[in-house]
Amino acid sequence: MATNLLDPEIFAVNTVKPRIGQGDILMMKVWGSWSHDTQLPESDVDFVGCYVAHNREMLGLKRAPDTLTGEKPDYQVHEVGKFCELLIKGNPGIIEMLFTDKMIWSHKKWMPLVANRKEFLCETVVKQYLGYSQAQIKRLEAGMSVHSKGGKPGEKWAYHMYRVCLDAKRIAEGGEPKVWKDGEEKATLMDIRHGKIPPNEVVRMTKDVIATIDSMAPWKLPKEADVAVLEDWLLWVRGLNVHAP
């Protein structure tokens, strides 16, 4: 695969910048299995990012879109207001945007948020991570469709279910999500991806991790993210605060 297909800066400038009009791209990163170093040969390269629209486009009659999407390659780019809403809710994909250090491009205005990223690890985040994994288990046990193409259990579904749960445990322990995988954890995730560990065994493994997390409660984490820090940054990015947070 050509290197430029994995370069978020090239993608941001050539694909996203022409679409956002009067505004700035704050951050762009490779998303999905490539960002975790758990990709398969056939894995697509996806992107996720954040942009800030000019105030005219936020306050006028024709508002900037909350999220820009596209295909080939697939991408999502959230306007900074939408990004902040998702961050407060503890969305796992959004949290990862703050803890990624490979295959990422960022504007200097992104960096104060990264410097304060631990302020957003809280009980809400752990519950969101756990909620994703638990929902997939319940859907499977109820015979419902699950997170994978075709709505059937598969390696990709099992891989995400277990991966997210492991990060929930790290955060509950007072650590950080680990975006780039390595060592034994990566080996296990790749075994899941290659179908060497059957889905029912991955469910058992995931339930064991969830039980461990539950046994650690109450977690030594704030209940919610530091909204004041986030709002200071948001207003600064929009040009309404003079000083960076």
C-alpha positions as CSV (number, residue, x, y, z in Angstrom):
1,M,0.0,0.0,0.0
2,A,1.4,3.4,-1.0
3,T,2.6,5.5,1.9
4,N,0.6,8.5,0.9
5,L,-2.6,6.6,1.6
6,L,-1.6,6.4,5.2
7,D,-0.6,10.1,5.5
8,P,-3.3,12.0,7.3
9,E,-1.8,15.4,6.3
10,I,-2.0,14.6,2.6
11,F,-5.6,13.3,3.0
12,A,-6.6,16.4,5.0
13,V,-5.2,18.9,2.5
14,N,-6.4,17.1,-0.7
15,T,-9.7,15.7,0.4
16,V,-11.2,17.4,3.4
17,K,-9.9,21.0,3.2
18,P,-11.8,21.7,-0.1
19,R,-15.0,20.6,1.7
20,I,-14.9,22.7,4.9
21,G,-14.9,26.1,3.2
22,Q,-14.0,28.8,5.7
23,G,-12.5,26.9,8.5
24,D,-9.5,25.0,9.7
25,I,-8.7,21.3,10.1
26,L,-7.6,20.7,13.7
27,M,-6.7,17.1,13.5
28,M,-6.7,14.1,11.1
29,K,-5.8,10.5,11.9
30,V,-5.9,7.0,10.4
31,W,-8.8,5.2,12.0
32,G,-9.7,1.5,12.6
33,S,-7.3,-1.5,12.5
34,W,-4.5,0.4,10.8
35,S,-4.4,2.8,13.8
36,H,-4.1,-0.2,16.1
37,D,-1.5,-2.0,14.0
38,T,-3.9,-5.0,13.8
39,Q,-4.8,-4.7,10.1
40,L,-5.2,-7.6,7.7
41,P,-3.9,-7.5,4.1
42,E,-7.4,-6.7,2.9
43,S,-8.1,-4.0,5.5
44,D,-9.2,-0.6,4.2
45,V,-7.6,2.7,5.3
46,D,-10.2,4.9,7.1
47,F,-9.8,8.4,8.5
48,V,-11.4,10.4,11.3
49,G,-10.8,14.0,12.1
50,C,-12.0,17.3,13.6
51,Y,-12.4,20.7,12.1
52,V,-13.5,24.2,13.2
53,A,-15.9,26.2,11.1
54,H,-15.7,29.9,11.0
55,N,-18.1,31.6,13.3
56,R,-20.0,33.1,10.3
57,E,-20.9,29.5,9.2
58,M,-21.9,28.6,12.8
59,L,-24.1,31.7,13.4
60,G,-25.5,32.4,10.0
61,L,-28.5,30.9,8.3
62,K,-26.4,28.3,6.5
63,R,-24.7,26.3,9.2
64,A,-21.6,24.2,8.7
65,P,-22.3,20.4,8.9
66,D,-21.7,18.7,12.3
67,T,-20.0,15.8,10.5
68,L,-18.5,15.5,7.0
69,T,-18.4,11.9,5.6
70,G,-17.1,10.3,2.5
71,E,-16.1,7.0,0.9
72,K,-13.1,5.5,-0.9
73,P,-11.5,6.0,1.6
74,D,-14.2,6.1,4.3
75,Y,-13.9,9.1,6.6
76,Q,-15.7,11.1,9.3
77,V,-14.7,14.7,10.2
78,H,-16.6,16.2,13.1
79,E,-17.0,20.0,13.6
80,V,-15.4,20.9,16.8
81,G,-18.7,21.5,18.6
82,K,-19.9,18.0,17.7
83,F,-16.6,16.6,18.7
84,C,-16.8,18.1,22.1
85,E,-20.3,16.7,22.7
86,L,-19.1,13.2,21.8
87,L,-16.0,13.6,24.0
88,I,-18.1,14.5,27.0
89,K,-20.2,11.4,26.4
90,G,-17.1,9.2,26.5
91,N,-17.4,7.9,22.9
92,P,-14.5,5.3,22.5
93,G,-13.6,6.4,19.0
94,I,-13.4,10.1,20.1
95,I,-11.4,9.3,23.2
96,E,-8.9,7.5,20.9
97,M,-8.4,10.7,18.9
98,L,-6.7,12.2,22.0
99,F,-4.5,9.2,22.7
100,T,-3.2,8.5,19.2
101,D,0.5,9.2,18.5
102,K,1.0,7.5,15.2
103,M,-0.3,8.2,11.7
104,I,-1.8,11.5,12.9
105,W,-1.6,15.1,11.7
106,S,-2.7,18.0,13.9
107,H,-2.9,21.8,14.0
108,K,-1.1,23.6,16.8
109,K,-4.5,24.4,18.3
110,W,-5.2,20.8,18.9
111,M,-2.2,20.4,21.2
112,P,-3.6,22.1,24.4
113,L,-6.5,19.6,24.3
114,V,-4.0,16.7,24.0
115,A,-2.0,18.1,26.9
116,N,-5.2,17.9,29.1
117,R,-6.4,14.6,27.7
118,K,-6.3,12.8,31.1
119,E,-9.0,15.2,32.3
120,F,-11.5,13.4,30.1
121,L,-10.9,9.9,31.5
122,C,-13.7,9.3,34.0
123,E,-16.4,6.9,35.0
124,T,-18.6,8.0,32.1
125,V,-15.8,6.8,29.7
126,V,-15.5,3.4,31.4
127,K,-19.2,2.9,31.3
128,Q,-19.3,3.8,27.6
129,Y,-16.6,1.4,26.7
130,L,-18.2,-1.4,28.8
131,G,-21.6,-0.5,27.3
132,Y,-20.3,-1.2,23.8
133,S,-18.9,-4.6,24.7
134,Q,-21.9,-5.7,26.8
135,A,-24.3,-4.6,24.1
136,Q,-22.6,-6.9,21.6
137,I,-22.7,-9.8,24.0
138,K,-26.4,-9.3,24.7
139,R,-27.2,-9.0,21.0
140,L,-25.4,-12.3,20.3
141,E,-27.1,-14.2,23.1
142,A,-30.5,-12.9,22.0
143,G,-29.9,-14.0,18.4
144,M,-29.8,-10.5,17.1
145,S,-27.6,-8.9,14.5
146,V,-24.2,-7.7,15.7
147,H,-21.5,-5.2,14.7
148,S,-20.1,-6.7,11.5
149,K,-20.9,-6.7,7.8
150,G,-23.9,-8.8,7.2
151,G,-25.1,-8.6,10.8
152,K,-23.4,-12.0,11.7
153,P,-20.8,-12.7,14.3
154,G,-17.4,-12.6,12.8
155,E,-13.7,-11.9,13.6
156,K,-14.1,-8.2,13.2
157,W,-17.0,-8.0,15.6
158,A,-15.3,-10.2,18.2
159,Y,-12.0,-8.3,17.8
160,H,-13.7,-4.9,18.5
161,M,-15.7,-6.3,21.4
162,Y,-12.6,-7.6,23.2
163,R,-10.3,-4.7,22.2
164,V,-12.6,-2.1,23.6
165,C,-13.1,-4.0,26.8
166,L,-9.3,-4.2,27.5
167,D,-9.1,-0.5,27.2
168,A,-12.0,-0.1,29.6
169,K,-10.0,-2.1,32.1
170,R,-6.9,0.1,31.6
171,I,-8.9,3.3,32.2
172,A,-10.6,1.8,35.2
173,E,-7.2,1.0,36.7
174,G,-6.2,4.7,36.3
175,G,-4.3,4.2,33.1
176,E,-4.9,5.3,29.5
177,P,-6.4,3.6,26.4
178,K,-3.7,2.0,24.3
179,V,-4.3,2.7,20.6
180,W,-1.2,1.2,19.1
181,K,-1.2,-2.5,20.1
182,D,1.9,-4.6,20.7
183,G,3.1,-7.6,22.6
184,E,0.8,-10.4,23.9
185,E,-2.3,-8.2,23.5
186,K,-1.6,-7.6,19.9
187,A,-0.9,-11.4,19.4
188,T,-4.3,-12.3,20.9
189,L,-6.2,-9.7,18.9
190,M,-4.5,-11.0,15.7
191,D,-5.5,-14.5,16.6
192,I,-9.1,-13.3,16.9
193,R,-8.8,-11.6,13.6
194,H,-7.5,-14.7,11.9
195,G,-10.3,-16.8,13.4
196,K,-7.9,-18.8,15.6
197,I,-10.1,-18.0,18.6
198,P,-13.8,-18.8,18.1
199,P,-16.4,-16.1,18.9
200,N,-17.9,-18.0,21.9
201,E,-14.4,-18.1,23.4
202,V,-14.0,-14.4,22.8
203,V,-17.3,-13.8,24.6
204,R,-16.0,-15.7,27.6
205,M,-12.8,-13.8,27.6
206,T,-14.7,-10.5,27.4
207,K,-17.0,-11.4,30.2
208,D,-13.9,-12.3,32.4
209,V,-12.5,-8.8,31.8
210,I,-15.9,-7.2,32.5
211,A,-16.1,-9.1,35.8
212,T,-12.6,-7.9,36.7
213,I,-13.6,-4.3,36.0
214,D,-16.8,-4.7,38.1
215,S,-14.8,-6.1,41.0
216,M,-12.6,-3.0,41.0
217,A,-15.5,-0.6,41.6
218,P,-15.7,2.0,42.8
219,W,-13.1,3.1,40.3
220,K,-10.7,5.9,41.4
221,L,-11.8,8.2,38.7
222,P,-13.8,11.4,38.5
223,K,-17.5,10.8,37.7
224,E,-17.4,13.1,34.7
225,A,-15.0,14.8,32.3
226,D,-13.7,18.3,33.1
227,V,-16.2,20.3,31.1
228,A,-14.6,23.6,32.1
229,V,-11.2,22.7,30.5
230,L,-13.0,21.6,27.4
231,E,-15.2,24.7,27.1
232,D,-12.1,27.0,27.6
233,W,-10.4,25.2,24.7
234,L,-13.5,25.3,22.5
235,L,-14.0,29.0,23.0
236,W,-10.3,29.6,22.4
237,V,-10.4,27.6,19.1
238,R,-13.5,29.6,18.0
239,G,-11.6,32.8,18.8
240,L,-13.8,33.8,21.7
241,N,-11.1,33.4,24.4
242,V,-7.8,35.3,24.0
243,H,-5.6,32.9,25.9
244,A,-5.0,29.2,25.2
245,P,-6.2,26.9,28.0
